[in-house]
Amino acid sequence: MFTSCVSIPSISIPNNLNAQKMVKLYQRGLLTSVKRWFNQTEDQWILQEDNDPKHRSRICIQWKAENAITVLPWPSQSPDANPIENVWSLMKYKLRGRRITKIRTLVHHIRKIWRSLPESYAQKLVESMPKRCQAIIANRGDWTPY
């Protein structure tokens, strides 16, 4: 099952994200989203996140284990294969040339762009995951064309 980007909430974090805040995001965002997107009895989803120290922190690993969340193993230094990087790149492109002087204005524009992303774009990124994973395996975790 898949959902539109429009229904995926964007969350603005005003300060640096740390492991404790990450757990709160998992609790408030991840579980809520999974319950909404997937059938309550379906557990056939895998969390894909990079090797950011917050994701690998003891508190985050423990929380994911306690909540029976399966995490896709992800090689170090592989941000190019993470689909969210495509989204950030597109957002930066759409923000290019705008004179933004306030954080709240930036957040407004980011949310507006996020809500405008078509479902087909998100679907394409989701469907690219098997090929991305195959490319990472084939290149033994080294650079991929994604």
Summary of the structure (lengths in Angstrom):
residues: 146
radius of gyration: 16.3
end to end distance: 23.7
largest distance: 47.2
contacts: 330
relative contact order: 0.16
helix: 55%
strand: 1%
